[in-house]
Every structure is written in structure tokens, then in C-alpha cells.
Amino acid sequence: EAGVAQSPRYKIIEKRQSVAFWCNPISGHATLYWYQQILGQGPKLLIQFQNNGVVDDSQLPKDRFSAERLKGVDSTLKIQPAKLEDSAVYLCASSFTGGAYEQYFGPGTRLTVT
Amino acid sequence: GENVEQHPSTLSVQEGDSAVIKCTYSDSASNYFPWYKQELGKGPQLIIDIRSNVGEKKDQRIAVTLNKTAKHFSLHITETQPEDSAVYFCAPNNDMRFGAGTRLTVKP
């Protein structure tokens, strides 16, 4: 079974630039999550999708972050414009459905904003 | 939302010793209690989970115990090995609120 795929693995940008991350979840998984993990901290949920609908985006800074899940499969997370404090690892995870089911994480994208 | 606390934040043990990490949560309605392991440069990976109708679960050297009354659950690793060195996270109820993590170092 193929795992969660993410790209790119690393990205360096200057502040005020824009950046996009891509995630391909495990086939058949209805739920997709985007997390932000700042160095030394636990993952923080940014947005949760169930199929192509948003379940929870309460912690997504909507003035600069946006996300979509096309046709209930792949997803993209965008930051525009980036700030220095956005430097973090962005993790994508998927699960069979939401709630009490194992989440499978991708390797993450390490973003550095200079 | 769930308030999650993990202790200790760092733990160093000698190879072969046991390690215990505790997670305290606030939501009494929580019914699913997973532990994730994150190695350097990788995403977290589930290592063991327990549901609220069970008090303890074991998988080889790893076990999880649950105390719903006190609202905490613990990860137990016995006969630790250097490859157990990683950061461990709890995420009660898979509520997407992870603990701050415990960095475990196993010294050979």
C-alpha cells in the first residue's frame, strides 16, 4: 500500500512570497488533514477535510493560508504572503474516516522563510 | 477543545531499561487514545492505541494503560533499544490536538 505523498520536501522562500504544498493521500481515505509543526512542538491542525468538504479550519490563518481538496483526493495548501513565523514542517495525513481511526502521515514539507 | 499535557518533555534511559510517558487530557468524552512516534525527518507514525472500553493493551515491548477516571493514559516501553530513540506524541480522541511531545533518548 502506497503511503501519503507530499511535495516538495523542502522549500526556501523570502517573506511576502507565496508557496504551495501538494498532498496525495492513501487511496480510499476519506479524511485528509494538514498540520503545521514548528520545531520542538507537536503538530497543530490547520484544516481537516472529509471527502472534499471542510470539517474544521478553526486554526487556519485564513488571511494568508488557503487549502482545497480537489475531487476528494489530492489537496493543496497555499500560503500567500508568507511570514517569517510560517517557517515549519507542513504535514499531511489521511485516515479511512475521521475520529477514532489511525492517521497516516506523509514525510512533510520543510518550509524556511527568510 | 481538548487540553493535552505530556510528561516528561525529555527522557533519557540506558538501553534495556524501561520508559514511561504520561499523557493527561481534559475532555471526559474522549474515547480513543493513540500514541505516535516521530523519527527525525519523518512524519509521526502510530505505534499503539487503546479505546475507552479497555484498560490496557500490549504489543511486544510496547504497552498503553488508560485511567479514564483520572483522565490520563501512559505509554510503556520495556527493554528499550537505541532505535526507540525518537519523539513520542499522544493525541487523545484523535482530536487533532497533539501533546507537545516527549523526546526519548536510549543510550547504548
gemmi code that builds the backbone of each chain (N, CA, C; Angstrom):
import gemmi

chains = {
    "A": [
        ("GLU", (0.859, -1.195, 0.000), (0.000, 0.000, 0.000), (0.890, 1.237, 0.000)),
        ("ALA", (0.702, 2.127, -0.979), (1.490, 3.341, -1.042), (1.075, 4.253, 0.108)),
        ("GLY", (2.065, 5.002, 0.618), (1.803, 5.908, 1.727), (1.321, 7.257, 1.242)),
        ("VAL", (1.237, 8.203, 2.173), (0.858, 9.575, 1.851), (2.055, 10.258, 1.181)),
        ("ALA", (1.811, 10.837, 0.017), (2.877, 11.508, -0.717), (2.750, 13.026, -0.551)),
        ("GLN", (3.897, 13.679, -0.372), (3.917, 15.138, -0.269), (5.048, 15.676, -1.132)),
        ("SER", (4.807, 16.852, -1.683), (5.886, 17.551, -2.402), (5.644, 19.054, -2.326)),
        ("PRO", (6.729, 19.841, -2.378), (8.112, 19.381, -2.350), (8.512, 18.945, -0.942)),
        ("ARG", (9.681, 18.388, -0.768), (10.155, 18.018, 0.556), (10.755, 19.210, 1.283)),
        ("TYR", (11.347, 20.120, 0.534), (11.961, 21.309, 1.125), (11.649, 22.510, 0.245)),
        ("LYS", (11.493, 23.664, 0.923), (11.235, 24.893, 0.185), (11.793, 26.057, 0.985)),
        ("ILE", (12.545, 26.914, 0.280), (13.052, 28.137, 0.911), (12.506, 29.307, 0.119)),
        ("ILE", (11.859, 30.247, 0.804), (11.311, 31.425, 0.136), (11.598, 32.652, 0.984)),
        ("GLU", (11.433, 33.809, 0.379), (11.571, 35.053, 1.127), (10.206, 35.483, 1.641)),
        ("LYS", (10.218, 36.250, 2.724), (8.941, 36.724, 3.278), (8.205, 37.540, 2.212)),
        ("ARG", (6.885, 37.435, 2.284), (5.956, 38.079, 1.352), (5.794, 37.309, 0.044)),
        ("GLN", (6.608, 36.279, -0.181), (6.396, 35.440, -1.355), (5.279, 34.435, -1.070)),
        ("SER", (4.852, 33.748, -2.097), (3.822, 32.724, -1.940), (4.431, 31.344, -2.159)),
        ("VAL", (3.745, 30.323, -1.602), (4.230, 28.948, -1.730), (3.029, 28.010, -1.687)),
        ("ALA", (3.173, 26.869, -2.352), (2.095, 25.872, -2.352), (2.669, 24.502, -2.085)),
        ("PHE", (1.930, 23.711, -1.315), (2.317, 22.344, -0.993), (1.235, 21.399, -1.530)),
        ("TRP", (1.689, 20.228, -1.927), (0.759, 19.254, -2.506), (0.761, 17.968, -1.685)),
        ("CYS", (-0.397, 17.335, -1.590), (-0.524, 16.089, -0.839), (-1.414, 15.115, -1.604)),
        ("ASN", (-0.961, 13.868, -1.692), (-1.774, 12.794, -2.254), (-1.994, 11.756, -1.166)),
        ("PRO", (-3.217, 11.606, -0.663), (-3.457, 10.694, 0.461), (-3.483, 9.231, 0.022)),
        ("ILE", (-3.601, 8.348, 0.976), (-3.737, 6.933, 0.691), (-5.078, 6.694, -0.010)),
        ("SER", (-5.055, 5.858, -1.027), (-6.252, 5.593, -1.811), (-7.386, 5.081, -0.925)),
        ("GLY", (-8.551, 5.698, -1.072), (-9.713, 5.256, -0.308), (-9.919, 5.971, 1.010)),
        ("HIS", (-8.943, 6.793, 1.411), (-9.086, 7.533, 2.666), (-9.939, 8.774, 2.435)),
        ("ALA", (-11.009, 8.872, 3.203), (-11.945, 9.982, 3.025), (-11.482, 11.258, 3.725)),
        ("THR", (-10.707, 11.093, 4.790), (-10.334, 12.245, 5.611), (-8.890, 12.648, 5.359)),
        ("LEU", (-8.674, 13.926, 5.187), (-7.328, 14.463, 4.942), (-7.097, 15.631, 5.893)),
        ("TYR", (-5.895, 15.670, 6.457), (-5.528, 16.703, 7.424), (-4.255, 17.410, 6.962)),
        ("TRP", (-4.189, 18.693, 7.236), (-2.942, 19.456, 7.123), (-2.567, 19.945, 8.521)),
        ("TYR", (-1.302, 19.700, 8.883), (-0.771, 20.147, 10.163), (0.435, 21.048, 9.937)),
        ("GLN", (0.639, 21.943, 10.875), (1.861, 22.738, 10.934), (2.645, 22.290, 12.168)),
        ("GLN", (3.922, 21.949, 11.969), (4.739, 21.538, 13.107), (5.962, 22.447, 13.200)),
        ("ILE", (5.940, 23.317, 14.179), (7.073, 24.193, 14.446), (8.107, 23.393, 15.233)),
        ("LEU", (9.363, 23.677, 14.995), (10.459, 22.924, 15.602), (10.291, 22.820, 17.114)),
        ("GLY", (10.329, 21.581, 17.617), (10.240, 21.362, 19.058), (8.828, 21.301, 19.599)),
        ("GLN", (7.829, 21.360, 18.724), (6.431, 21.330, 19.172), (5.683, 20.163, 18.535)),
        ("GLY", (4.500, 19.887, 19.050), (3.642, 18.884, 18.441), (2.944, 19.441, 17.222)),
        ("PRO", (2.455, 18.570, 16.353), (1.712, 19.038, 15.178), (0.463, 19.802, 15.597)),
        ("LYS", (0.181, 20.861, 14.871), (-1.010, 21.681, 15.118), (-1.904, 21.603, 13.889)),
        ("LEU", (-3.157, 21.191, 14.097), (-4.070, 21.046, 12.970), (-4.384, 22.387, 12.340)),
        ("LEU", (-4.246, 22.448, 11.012), (-4.652, 23.639, 10.270), (-6.041, 23.454, 9.664)),
        ("ILE", (-6.249, 22.315, 9.015), (-7.528, 22.080, 8.354), (-7.759, 20.586, 8.203)),
        ("GLN", (-9.027, 20.191, 8.300), (-9.441, 18.812, 8.106), (-10.531, 18.771, 7.039)),
        ("PHE", (-10.338, 17.873, 6.058), (-11.332, 17.645, 5.010), (-11.970, 16.268, 5.203)),
        ("GLN", (-13.245, 16.184, 4.936), (-13.940, 14.914, 4.808), (-14.431, 14.880, 3.375)),
        ("ASN", (-13.840, 13.967, 2.569), (-14.023, 13.996, 1.115), (-13.586, 15.388, 0.623)),
        ("ASN", (-14.413, 16.153, -0.039), (-13.940, 17.461, -0.486), (-14.549, 18.602, 0.319)),
        ("GLY", (-15.170, 18.274, 1.469), (-15.740, 19.299, 2.326), (-14.874, 19.566, 3.545)),
        ("VAL", (-14.875, 20.819, 4.018), (-14.090, 21.206, 5.189), (-14.843, 20.862, 6.470)),
        ("VAL", (-14.177, 20.112, 7.363), (-14.757, 19.748, 8.654), (-14.336, 20.740, 9.738)),
        ("ASP", (-13.056, 21.118, 9.707), (-12.520, 22.002, 10.755), (-11.402, 22.832, 10.153)),
        ("ASP", (-11.556, 24.119, 10.149), (-10.465, 25.021, 9.731), (-10.324, 26.148, 10.747)),
        ("SER", (-10.681, 25.856, 11.996), (-10.702, 26.890, 13.021), (-9.319, 27.461, 13.341)),
        ("GLN", (-8.262, 26.696, 13.068), (-6.916, 27.183, 13.367), (-6.144, 27.582, 12.120)),
        ("LEU", (-6.816, 27.694, 11.007), (-6.175, 28.112, 9.757), (-6.181, 29.644, 9.672)),
        ("PRO", (-5.012, 30.269, 9.567), (-4.971, 31.748, 9.416), (-5.476, 32.133, 8.030)),
        ("LYS", (-6.745, 32.381, 7.953), (-7.402, 32.494, 6.642), (-7.005, 33.752, 5.872)),
        ("ASP", (-6.352, 34.691, 6.536), (-5.923, 35.884, 5.801), (-4.748, 35.569, 4.889)),
        ("ARG", (-4.040, 34.447, 5.158), (-2.868, 34.149, 4.339), (-2.803, 32.693, 3.892)),
        ("PHE", (-3.514, 31.821, 4.570), (-3.486, 30.394, 4.245), (-4.796, 30.006, 3.548)),
        ("SER", (-4.671, 29.140, 2.553), (-5.855, 28.573, 1.927), (-5.565, 27.123, 1.575)),
        ("ALA", (-6.609, 26.320, 1.483), (-6.429, 24.909, 1.140), (-7.641, 24.435, 0.379)),
        ("GLU", (-7.406, 23.484, -0.493), (-8.517, 22.869, -1.210), (-8.212, 21.401, -1.427)),
        ("ARG", (-9.272, 20.651, -1.602), (-9.136, 19.224, -1.879), (-9.994, 18.924, -3.098)),
        ("LEU", (-9.301, 18.745, -4.204), (-9.979, 18.578, -5.470), (-10.546, 17.166, -5.604)),
        ("LYS", (-11.823, 17.090, -5.908), (-12.495, 15.811, -6.176), (-12.318, 14.829, -5.020)),
        ("GLY", (-12.087, 15.344, -3.830), (-11.988, 14.485, -2.664), (-10.758, 13.609, -2.625)),
        ("VAL", (-9.712, 13.969, -3.404), (-8.500, 13.152, -3.403), (-7.303, 14.028, -3.013)),
        ("ASP", (-6.557, 14.533, -4.018), (-5.395, 15.365, -3.749), (-5.781, 16.658, -3.052)),
        ("SER", (-4.789, 17.250, -2.400), (-5.028, 18.527, -1.730), (-3.821, 19.437, -1.893)),
        ("THR", (-4.081, 20.736, -1.916), (-3.011, 21.725, -1.911), (-3.230, 22.708, -0.767)),
        ("LEU", (-2.135, 23.119, -0.165), (-2.132, 24.139, 0.884), (-1.277, 25.293, 0.377)),
        ("LYS", (-1.817, 26.499, 0.452), (-1.099, 27.660, -0.056), (-0.922, 28.698, 1.042)),
        ("ILE", (0.217, 29.365, 0.992), (0.484, 30.486, 1.889), (0.820, 31.695, 1.023)),
        ("GLN", (0.081, 32.791, 1.260), (0.293, 33.986, 0.455), (-0.211, 35.215, 1.202)),
        ("PRO", (0.632, 36.138, 1.640), (2.092, 36.113, 1.572), (2.683, 35.432, 2.811)),
        ("ALA", (3.853, 34.857, 2.651), (4.493, 34.164, 3.771), (5.134, 35.150, 4.743)),
        ("LYS", (5.138, 34.736, 6.024), (5.816, 35.487, 7.077), (6.925, 34.617, 7.673)),
        ("LEU", (7.839, 35.263, 8.389), (8.944, 34.522, 8.992), (8.440, 33.414, 9.908)),
        ("GLU", (7.347, 33.701, 10.646), (6.841, 32.719, 11.613), (6.151, 31.518, 10.960)),
        ("ASP", (6.039, 31.528, 9.630), (5.474, 30.367, 8.932), (6.520, 29.273, 8.718)),
        ("SER", (7.767, 29.545, 9.070), (8.806, 28.526, 8.950), (8.451, 27.351, 9.845)),
        ("ALA", (8.308, 26.174, 9.240), (7.831, 24.997, 9.954), (7.844, 23.818, 8.991)),
        ("VAL", (7.498, 22.657, 9.514), (7.235, 21.491, 8.668), (5.723, 21.378, 8.504)),
        ("TYR", (5.278, 21.230, 7.265), (3.852, 21.082, 6.982), (3.592, 19.610, 6.666)),
        ("LEU", (2.793, 19.007, 7.522), (2.495, 17.590, 7.428), (1.093, 17.373, 6.880)),
        ("CYS", (0.990, 16.422, 5.989), (-0.309, 15.983, 5.508), (-0.561, 14.584, 6.061)),
        ("ALA", (-1.778, 14.313, 6.462), (-2.147, 12.992, 6.960), (-3.500, 12.601, 6.382)),
        ("SER", (-3.738, 11.306, 6.313), (-5.055, 10.845, 5.880), (-5.507, 9.699, 6.766)),
        ("SER", (-6.803, 9.488, 6.814), (-7.348, 8.351, 7.551), (-8.590, 7.855, 6.829)),
        ("PHE", (-8.974, 6.618, 7.157), (-10.122, 5.998, 6.495), (-11.345, 6.899, 6.637)),
        ("THR", (-11.527, 7.402, 7.856), (-12.561, 8.395, 8.106), (-12.134, 9.185, 9.321)),
        ("GLY", (-12.879, 10.170, 9.706), (-12.476, 10.991, 10.841), (-12.703, 10.283, 12.163)),
        ("GLY", (-12.164, 10.839, 13.235), (-12.402, 10.293, 14.565), (-11.399, 9.233, 14.957)),
        ("ALA", (-11.874, 8.146, 15.526), (-11.013, 7.163, 16.158), (-10.413, 6.163, 15.166)),
        ("TYR", (-9.710, 6.680, 14.204), (-9.007, 5.852, 13.237), (-7.588, 6.364, 13.090)),
        ("GLU", (-6.667, 5.427, 12.829), (-5.262, 5.777, 12.680), (-5.082, 6.817, 11.593)),
        ("GLN", (-4.240, 7.799, 11.883), (-3.840, 8.755, 10.870), (-2.505, 8.309, 10.288)),
        ("TYR", (-2.403, 8.370, 8.968), (-1.175, 8.053, 8.272), (-0.570, 9.366, 7.777)),
        ("PHE", (0.670, 9.608, 8.194), (1.323, 10.870, 7.868), (2.278, 10.732, 6.689)),
        ("GLY", (2.354, 11.800, 5.914), (3.387, 11.908, 4.901), (4.687, 12.379, 5.536)),
        ("PRO", (5.763, 12.492, 4.736), (7.068, 12.874, 5.270), (7.172, 14.347, 5.623)),
        ("GLY", (6.241, 15.160, 5.123), (6.254, 16.588, 5.435), (7.039, 17.413, 4.438)),
        ("THR", (6.734, 18.707, 4.428), (7.489, 19.688, 3.652), (8.100, 20.672, 4.636)),
        ("ARG", (9.413, 20.785, 4.593), (10.078, 21.745, 5.478), (10.149, 23.087, 4.777)),
        ("LEU", (9.479, 24.088, 5.330), (9.463, 25.435, 4.763), (10.343, 26.347, 5.595)),
        ("THR", (11.232, 27.051, 4.910), (12.042, 28.085, 5.553), (11.718, 29.411, 4.891)),
        ("VAL", (11.309, 30.378, 5.704), (11.007, 31.723, 5.214), (12.098, 32.662, 5.709)),
        ("THR", (12.778, 33.317, 4.765), (13.908, 34.188, 5.134), (13.554, 35.660, 4.955)),
    ],
    "B": [
        ("GLY", (-12.458, 22.449, 23.375), (-11.463, 21.550, 22.844), (-10.645, 20.891, 23.923)),
        ("GLU", (-9.887, 19.947, 23.510), (-9.089, 19.138, 24.423), (-7.840, 19.870, 24.871)),
        ("ASN", (-7.530, 19.850, 26.181), (-6.238, 20.289, 26.687), (-5.401, 19.049, 26.927)),
        ("VAL", (-4.220, 19.022, 26.347), (-3.375, 17.833, 26.402), (-2.016, 18.195, 26.992)),
        ("GLU", (-1.589, 17.430, 27.973), (-0.260, 17.633, 28.564), (0.498, 16.320, 28.575)),
        ("GLN", (1.754, 16.390, 28.211), (2.618, 15.216, 28.210), (3.765, 15.430, 29.180)),
        ("HIS", (4.123, 14.352, 29.886), (5.269, 14.404, 30.789), (6.019, 13.070, 30.760)),
        ("PRO", (7.349, 13.096, 30.827), (8.185, 14.307, 30.819), (8.365, 14.834, 29.396)),
        ("SER", (9.002, 15.977, 29.272), (9.264, 16.503, 27.931), (10.505, 15.845, 27.323)),
        ("THR", (11.445, 15.441, 28.168), (12.604, 14.672, 27.711), (12.837, 13.523, 28.678)),
        ("LEU", (13.350, 12.430, 28.128), (13.592, 11.229, 28.921), (14.808, 10.529, 28.354)),
        ("SER", (15.778, 10.263, 29.219), (16.984, 9.572, 28.786), (17.120, 8.307, 29.621)),
        ("VAL", (17.254, 7.174, 28.959), (17.371, 5.896, 29.660), (18.529, 5.101, 29.079)),
        ("GLN", (18.963, 4.131, 29.838), (20.015, 3.227, 29.385), (19.356, 2.090, 28.607)),
        ("GLU", (20.025, 1.632, 27.579), (19.497, 0.502, 26.802), (19.129, -0.642, 27.729)),
        ("GLY", (17.930, -1.201, 27.506), (17.459, -2.303, 28.333), (16.549, -1.862, 29.463)),
        ("ASP", (16.607, -0.571, 29.814), (15.715, -0.055, 30.858), (14.315, 0.154, 30.283)),
        ("SER", (13.378, 0.481, 31.184), (12.013, 0.795, 30.772), (11.805, 2.302, 30.709)),
        ("ALA", (10.842, 2.720, 29.897), (10.494, 4.137, 29.781), (8.974, 4.276, 29.889)),
        ("VAL", (8.544, 5.311, 30.587), (7.111, 5.573, 30.742), (6.837, 7.039, 30.440)),
        ("ILE", (5.870, 7.280, 29.586), (5.454, 8.642, 29.223), (3.967, 8.768, 29.529)),
        ("LYS", (3.593, 9.866, 30.163), (2.214, 10.058, 30.600), (1.549, 11.191, 29.828)),
        ("CYS", (0.282, 10.986, 29.497), (-0.495, 11.998, 28.788), (-1.770, 12.275, 29.576)),
        ("THR", (-1.997, 13.533, 29.887), (-3.189, 13.944, 30.621), (-4.089, 14.750, 29.696)),
        ("TYR", (-5.396, 14.448, 29.739), (-6.329, 15.143, 28.859), (-7.479, 15.704, 29.676)),
        ("SER", (-8.270, 16.559, 29.044), (-9.326, 17.239, 29.798), (-10.741, 16.800, 29.425)),
        ("ASP", (-10.926, 16.311, 28.208), (-12.271, 16.001, 27.725), (-12.706, 14.603, 28.179)),
        ("SER", (-13.640, 14.557, 29.096), (-14.083, 13.269, 29.639), (-14.827, 12.424, 28.603)),
        ("ALA", (-15.211, 13.028, 27.488), (-15.896, 12.286, 26.428), (-14.920, 11.582, 25.487)),
        ("SER", (-13.633, 11.797, 25.662), (-12.637, 11.155, 24.799), (-12.763, 9.643, 24.890)),
        ("ASN", (-12.651, 8.963, 23.734), (-12.808, 7.510, 23.744), (-11.761, 6.774, 22.916)),
        ("TYR", (-10.766, 7.500, 22.452), (-9.713, 6.879, 21.634), (-8.384, 7.522, 22.015)),
        ("PHE", (-7.365, 6.659, 22.258), (-6.123, 7.164, 22.864), (-4.913, 6.581, 22.135)),
        ("PRO", (-4.424, 7.297, 21.127), (-3.281, 6.806, 20.356), (-1.956, 7.428, 20.802)),
        ("TRP", (-0.888, 6.683, 20.527), (0.473, 7.192, 20.697), (1.170, 7.117, 19.337)),
        ("TYR", (1.842, 8.222, 18.984), (2.576, 8.295, 17.734), (4.063, 8.458, 18.028)),
        ("LYS", (4.886, 7.890, 17.146), (6.345, 8.003, 17.233), (6.827, 8.779, 16.023)),
        ("GLN", (7.669, 9.784, 16.256), (8.206, 10.564, 15.148), (9.723, 10.516, 15.164)),
        ("GLU", (10.281, 9.957, 14.112), (11.726, 9.926, 13.940), (12.156, 11.147, 13.141)),
        ("LEU", (13.425, 11.464, 13.244), (13.949, 12.676, 12.615), (13.683, 12.679, 11.113)),
        ("GLY", (13.082, 13.755, 10.639), (12.865, 13.898, 9.206), (11.680, 13.117, 8.663)),
        ("LYS", (10.881, 12.539, 9.571), (9.720, 11.757, 9.131), (8.443, 12.270, 9.780)),
        ("GLY", (7.329, 11.853, 9.229), (6.057, 12.173, 9.852), (5.781, 11.217, 11.008)),
        ("PRO", (4.889, 11.587, 11.927), (4.540, 10.689, 13.033), (3.937, 9.385, 12.520)),
        ("GLN", (4.148, 8.311, 13.288), (3.603, 7.009, 12.925), (2.945, 6.399, 14.157)),
        ("LEU", (1.736, 5.894, 13.984), (1.032, 5.264, 15.097), (1.789, 4.027, 15.557)),
        ("ILE", (2.010, 3.912, 16.872), (2.667, 2.714, 17.388), (1.728, 1.868, 18.240)),
        ("ILE", (0.771, 2.487, 18.880), (-0.198, 1.740, 19.667), (-1.374, 2.661, 20.005)),
        ("ASP", (-2.544, 2.073, 20.119), (-3.707, 2.853, 20.508), (-4.609, 2.011, 21.397)),
        ("ILE", (-5.496, 2.670, 22.108), (-6.411, 1.969, 23.005), (-7.749, 2.692, 22.976)),
        ("ARG", (-8.801, 1.926, 23.151), (-10.127, 2.533, 23.173), (-10.671, 2.510, 24.596)),
        ("SER", (-11.698, 3.286, 24.844), (-12.097, 3.571, 26.219), (-12.687, 2.382, 26.960)),
        ("ASN", (-13.010, 1.324, 26.245), (-13.590, 0.170, 26.933), (-12.524, -0.837, 27.366)),
        ("VAL", (-11.265, -0.451, 27.184), (-10.150, -1.331, 27.534), (-9.201, -0.583, 28.463)),
        ("GLY", (-8.666, -1.272, 29.476), (-7.781, -0.610, 30.427), (-6.305, -0.677, 30.060)),
        ("GLU", (-5.944, -1.738, 29.297), (-4.538, -1.924, 28.957), (-4.439, -2.689, 27.647)),
        ("LYS", (-3.417, -2.355, 26.887), (-3.153, -3.063, 25.629), (-1.660, -3.214, 25.470)),
        ("LYS", (-1.252, -4.386, 25.002), (0.172, -4.660, 24.882), (0.504, -5.140, 23.476)),
        ("ASP", (1.662, -4.721, 22.980), (2.139, -5.180, 21.678), (3.648, -5.338, 21.796)),
        ("GLN", (4.087, -6.561, 22.081), (5.505, -6.875, 22.264), (6.089, -5.999, 23.381)),
        ("ARG", (7.014, -5.113, 23.079), (7.677, -4.328, 24.131), (6.913, -3.050, 24.488)),
        ("ILE", (5.826, -2.795, 23.801), (5.086, -1.548, 23.986), (3.730, -1.843, 24.601)),
        ("ALA", (3.326, -0.993, 25.555), (2.012, -1.135, 26.167), (1.432, 0.247, 26.416)),
        ("VAL", (0.118, 0.308, 26.452), (-0.567, 1.551, 26.812), (-1.573, 1.212, 27.904)),
        ("THR", (-1.622, 2.048, 28.930), (-2.595, 1.886, 30.011), (-3.456, 3.127, 30.078)),
        ("LEU", (-4.707, 2.927, 30.419), (-5.675, 4.016, 30.444), (-6.353, 4.117, 31.801)),
        ("ASN", (-6.407, 5.318, 32.344), (-7.153, 5.584, 33.566), (-8.176, 6.676, 33.242)),
        ("LYS", (-9.383, 6.254, 32.897), (-10.394, 7.222, 32.460), (-10.869, 8.106, 33.613)),
        ("THR", (-10.869, 7.557, 34.818), (-11.310, 8.346, 35.977), (-10.393, 9.541, 36.186)),
        ("ALA", (-9.098, 9.278, 36.118), (-8.110, 10.337, 36.328), (-7.795, 11.089, 35.037)),
        ("LYS", (-8.315, 10.626, 33.935), (-8.103, 11.233, 32.617), (-6.629, 11.308, 32.253)),
        ("HIS", (-6.001, 10.151, 32.278), (-4.645, 10.075, 31.737), (-4.400, 8.693, 31.168)),
        ("PHE", (-3.471, 8.627, 30.238), (-3.033, 7.338, 29.695), (-1.530, 7.389, 29.484)),
        ("SER", (-0.907, 6.240, 29.566), (0.551, 6.184, 29.577), (1.082, 5.200, 28.551)),
        ("LEU", (2.245, 5.539, 28.021), (2.973, 4.660, 27.104), (4.106, 4.022, 27.888)),
        ("HIS", (4.209, 2.701, 27.801), (5.263, 1.967, 28.483), (6.092, 1.243, 27.423)),
        ("ILE", (7.399, 1.455, 27.471), (8.310, 0.734, 26.584), (9.275, -0.033, 27.462)),
        ("THR", (9.311, -1.344, 27.299), (10.237, -2.174, 28.078), (11.426, -2.573, 27.207)),
        ("GLU", (12.508, -2.975, 27.884), (13.733, -3.426, 27.185), (14.086, -2.456, 26.048)),
        ("THR", (14.237, -1.194, 26.385), (14.450, -0.175, 25.353), (15.707, -0.451, 24.533)),
        ("GLN", (15.620, -0.045, 23.267), (16.718, -0.216, 22.320), (17.040, 1.137, 21.697)),
        ("PRO", (18.245, 1.311, 21.182), (18.611, 2.616, 20.586), (17.611, 3.079, 19.514)),
        ("GLU", (17.024, 2.135, 18.786), (16.067, 2.527, 17.739), (14.740, 3.031, 18.289)),
        ("ASP", (14.559, 2.947, 19.603), (13.377, 3.556, 20.224), (13.561, 5.065, 20.398)),
        ("SER", (14.777, 5.552, 20.209), (15.044, 6.988, 20.341), (14.239, 7.744, 19.285)),
        ("ALA", (13.403, 8.663, 19.760), (12.501, 9.403, 18.874), (11.701, 10.378, 19.741)),
        ("VAL", (10.789, 11.099, 19.104), (9.837, 11.935, 19.849), (8.487, 11.236, 19.818)),
        ("TYR", (7.850, 11.130, 20.962), (6.573, 10.445, 21.093), (5.470, 11.460, 21.412)),
        ("PHE", (4.348, 11.305, 20.721), (3.217, 12.206, 20.904), (1.957, 11.429, 21.257)),
        ("CYS", (1.168, 11.989, 22.167), (-0.179, 11.473, 22.385), (-1.158, 12.406, 21.676)),
        ("ALA", (-2.303, 11.870, 21.314), (-3.328, 12.661, 20.622), (-4.696, 12.135, 21.029)),
        ("PRO", (-5.100, 12.376, 22.294), (-6.336, 11.787, 22.794), (-7.537, 12.120, 21.933)),
        ("ASN", (-8.323, 11.076, 21.674), (-9.526, 11.183, 20.864), (-9.226, 11.527, 19.416)),
        ("ASN", (-7.967, 11.443, 19.030), (-7.592, 11.842, 17.671), (-8.222, 13.193, 17.348)),
        ("ASP", (-8.289, 14.015, 18.418), (-8.959, 15.293, 18.297), (-8.101, 16.310, 17.582)),
        ("MET", (-7.047, 15.798, 16.996), (-6.124, 16.611, 16.238), (-5.385, 17.616, 17.110)),
        ("ARG", (-5.446, 17.433, 18.439), (-4.644, 18.244, 19.342), (-3.585, 17.343, 19.957)),
        ("PHE", (-2.399, 17.434, 19.420), (-1.311, 16.594, 19.882), (-0.677, 17.192, 21.126)),
        ("GLY", (-0.111, 16.305, 21.960), (0.709, 16.781, 23.058), (1.965, 17.445, 22.510)),
        ("ALA", (2.727, 18.063, 23.417), (3.937, 18.778, 22.990), (5.072, 17.825, 22.663)),
        ("GLY", (4.934, 16.561, 23.041), (5.940, 15.578, 22.665), (6.903, 15.266, 23.795)),
        ("THR", (7.426, 14.050, 23.771), (8.466, 13.607, 24.700), (9.625, 13.082, 23.877)),
        ("ARG", (10.786, 13.679, 24.078), (11.979, 13.208, 23.360), (12.642, 12.120, 24.188)),
        ("LEU", (12.616, 10.902, 23.676), (13.230, 9.757, 24.346), (14.585, 9.476, 23.728)),
        ("THR", (15.585, 9.392, 24.563), (16.931, 9.014, 24.128), (17.322, 7.735, 24.847)),
        ("VAL", (17.693, 6.719, 24.082), (18.137, 5.457, 24.651), (19.635, 5.348, 24.410)),
        ("LYS", (20.390, 5.324, 25.499), (21.852, 5.280, 25.397), (22.334, 3.845, 25.329)),
        ("PRO", (23.175, 3.541, 24.330), (23.661, 2.157, 24.209), (24.634, 1.799, 25.337)),
    ],
}
model = gemmi.Model(1)
for chain_id, residues in chains.items():
    chain = gemmi.Chain(chain_id)
    for i, (resn, *xyz) in enumerate(residues, 1):
        res = gemmi.Residue()
        res.name, res.seqid = resn, gemmi.SeqId(i, " ")
        for name, pos in zip(("N", "CA", "C"), xyz):
            atom = gemmi.Atom()
            atom.name, atom.element = name, gemmi.Element(name[0])
            atom.pos, atom.b_iso = gemmi.Position(*pos), 0.0
            res.add_atom(atom)
        chain.add_residue(res)
    model.add_chain(chain)
structure = gemmi.Structure()
structure.add_model(model)
structure.setup_entities()
